[in-house]
């Protein structure tokens, strides 16, 4: 039997995140239903995270010394912290690489520190 060749349309759905840090692909799926479910779950997660941004920096899982240094530098909320870059944090008195690492780890769930 002679083989048949057919052209099939292949559709992929790419879910992207758009924020102050730019655009980033988050997931790629092959059917619309899965794409909608993933997008809905990500939006719900983002809503919760956005609500948390108004919380005080003390609510983060960072050492008390780090929270005190941030407060002394007028970084009172998670939202304030997310507007800072690594350089901004390192310029604060008594902040070193280890403390910066702890702060970066704590804000990863919120999208991380500002890139520039």
C-alpha positions in Angstrom: 0.0 0.0 0.0 1.3 3.4 -1.0 1.6 5.7 2.1 -0.6 8.8 2.3 0.8 12.2 3.3 -1.5 14.7 4.9 -1.0 18.2 6.2 -2.2 18.8 9.7 -2.6 22.1 11.3 -0.7 22.2 14.6 -1.7 24.9 17.0 0.2 25.7 20.1 -0.9 28.1 22.8 1.8 30.1 24.6 1.0 31.7 27.9 3.1 34.8 28.6 3.5 37.0 31.6 3.7 40.7 31.1 4.8 43.0 34.0 7.3 45.7 34.8 10.2 43.3 34.2 9.0 42.6 30.6 7.4 39.7 28.8 8.3 36.1 29.6 6.9 32.8 28.3 5.5 30.8 31.2 4.0 27.7 29.5 3.2 26.2 26.1 0.3 23.8 25.7 -1.4 22.1 22.7 -5.0 22.6 23.5 -7.1 25.7 24.3 -8.8 24.2 27.3 -5.6 23.5 29.1 -4.3 26.9 28.2 -7.4 28.5 29.8 -7.1 26.5 32.9 -3.4 27.3 33.4 -4.0 31.0 32.7 -6.9 31.1 35.2 -4.7 29.4 37.9 -1.8 31.8 37.2 -4.2 34.8 37.4 -5.6 33.6 40.8 -2.1 33.1 42.1 -1.1 36.6 40.9 -4.1 38.1 42.7 -3.1 36.5 46.0 0.5 37.7 45.5 -0.6 41.2 44.6 -2.7 41.4 47.8 0.4 40.3 49.8 2.5 43.2 48.4 0.9 45.6 50.8 2.1 43.6 53.8 5.0 44.7 55.9 8.5 43.4 55.1 8.5 41.7 58.5 6.0 39.2 57.1 8.7 37.9 54.8 10.8 35.0 55.9 13.9 37.1 56.3 16.2 37.7 59.4 15.0 40.4 61.8 18.2 42.3 61.2 17.4 42.4 57.4 13.9 43.6 58.1 15.2 46.3 60.4 17.7 47.5 57.8 15.0 47.7 55.2 12.7 49.7 57.5 15.6 52.0 58.4 15.9 52.7 54.6 12.2 53.4 54.2 11.4 50.0 52.7 8.3 49.3 54.7 6.2 47.0 52.5 6.8 44.1 50.1 5.8 46.4 47.3 8.4 48.9 48.3 11.0 46.1 48.3 10.0 44.9 44.8 10.8 48.4 43.5 14.4 48.0 44.6 17.3 46.5 42.5 20.1 44.3 43.9 22.4 47.3 43.7 19.9 49.4 45.7 19.8 46.8 48.4 23.6 46.4 48.5 24.0 50.2 48.9 22.2 50.0 52.2 24.5 50.1 55.2 25.3 46.7 56.7 23.9 44.6 53.8 26.2 42.0 52.3 25.9 39.1 49.9 24.4 36.7 52.4 21.6 39.1 53.4 21.0 40.0 49.8 20.6 36.3 49.0 18.0 35.9 51.8 16.1 38.9 50.6 16.1 37.7 47.0 15.0 34.2 48.0 12.1 35.7 50.0 10.8 37.8 47.2 11.1 35.2 44.4 7.5 34.3 44.8 6.5 37.9 44.0 8.5 38.0 40.8 11.8 39.0 42.4 13.6 42.3 42.8 13.4 45.0 40.1 15.8 44.2 37.2 17.0 47.8 36.5 
